[in-house]
């Protein structure tokens, strides 16, 4: 029986996958990510005690994204823009809600 001598780092990361990240299973696509972010935004607004019109806009946004996904069409840009404007109006710079809205906007634009 032979002996195999390995002189590498046996305790560190194996650097599997892209850039050392191991991805197992189906990854989230842009449509799923936008839906998840819209749900997080609605939850954030509720937890922060936001005005009802902002919460309604977040629910409308999420509903349009879900319906567009089911119908395999692009979301209606005017409705998305109005919802995001209502939601972000008056949100402080650097707030979690503003960051979520910006991520949603960037994913839909890209």
C-alpha positions in Angstrom: 0.0 0.0 0.0 1.4 3.4 -1.0 1.3 6.6 1.0 0.1 9.9 -0.4 1.8 12.9 1.1 -0.1 16.1 0.8 1.8 19.2 1.9 -1.0 21.7 1.3 -3.3 23.5 3.7 -5.8 21.0 5.0 -7.5 23.3 7.4 -8.3 26.3 5.1 -11.1 26.7 2.6 -11.0 24.5 -0.5 -11.9 27.4 -2.8 -14.5 25.4 -4.6 -16.8 27.1 -7.1 -16.5 30.7 -8.2 -14.1 32.7 -6.1 -14.2 30.2 -3.2 -18.0 30.1 -3.0 -19.8 26.8 -3.0 -23.2 27.1 -4.6 -25.5 24.2 -4.1 -28.9 24.0 -5.7 -30.8 26.4 -7.8 -29.7 30.0 -7.4 -32.1 33.0 -7.2 -32.7 34.8 -10.5 -33.3 38.5 -10.8 -37.1 38.1 -10.9 -37.1 36.1 -7.6 -34.7 38.5 -6.1 -36.9 41.5 -6.9 -39.9 39.7 -5.4 -37.9 38.9 -2.3 -36.7 42.5 -2.0 -40.3 43.9 -2.5 -41.5 41.6 0.3 -38.6 42.8 2.6 -39.4 46.4 1.8 -43.1 45.9 2.7 -42.0 44.2 5.9 -39.6 47.0 6.7 -42.2 49.7 6.2 -44.6 47.8 8.5 -42.0 47.4 11.2 -41.0 51.1 11.0 -44.7 52.2 11.4 -44.7 53.8 8.0 -47.8 55.6 6.7 -50.5 53.4 5.2 -50.1 54.9 1.7 -46.4 53.7 1.7 -47.4 50.2 2.8 -50.2 50.1 0.2 -47.6 51.2 -2.5 -45.3 48.4 -1.4 -48.1 45.8 -1.7 -49.1 47.2 -5.1 -45.4 47.0 -6.2 -45.1 43.4 -5.1 -48.5 42.5 -6.6 -47.4 43.9 -10.0 -44.1 42.1 -9.9 -45.8 38.8 -9.1 -48.5 39.2 -11.8 -45.8 40.2 -14.4 -43.8 37.1 -13.5 -46.9 34.9 -13.8 -47.8 36.4 -17.2 -44.2 36.3 -18.3 -44.1 40.0 -19.2 -42.2 43.1 -18.0 -43.7 44.9 -15.0 -45.5 48.1 -16.0 -42.8 50.8 -15.6 -45.2 53.7 -14.8 -46.8 51.8 -11.9 -43.4 50.6 -10.6 -42.1 54.2 -10.7 -45.1 55.6 -8.9 -44.9 53.0 -6.2 -41.2 53.5 -5.6 -41.7 57.3 -5.5 -44.5 57.0 -2.9 -42.4 54.6 -0.9 -39.2 56.5 -0.9 -40.6 60.0 -0.5 -39.2 61.3 2.8 -37.1 58.2 3.6 -33.8 59.2 5.2 -30.5 58.7 3.3 -28.9 55.4 4.3 -32.1 54.0 5.7 -32.9 50.3 5.1 -36.0 51.1 3.2 -34.2 53.4 0.8 -31.5 50.8 0.2 -34.1 48.2 -0.6 -36.0 50.5 -3.0 -32.7 51.4 -4.8 -31.9 47.7 -5.2 -35.3 47.0 -6.6 -35.0 49.9 -9.0 -31.5 48.8 -10.1 -32.6 45.2 -10.8 -35.6 46.3 -12.8 -33.5 48.8 -14.8 -30.8 46.2 -15.6 
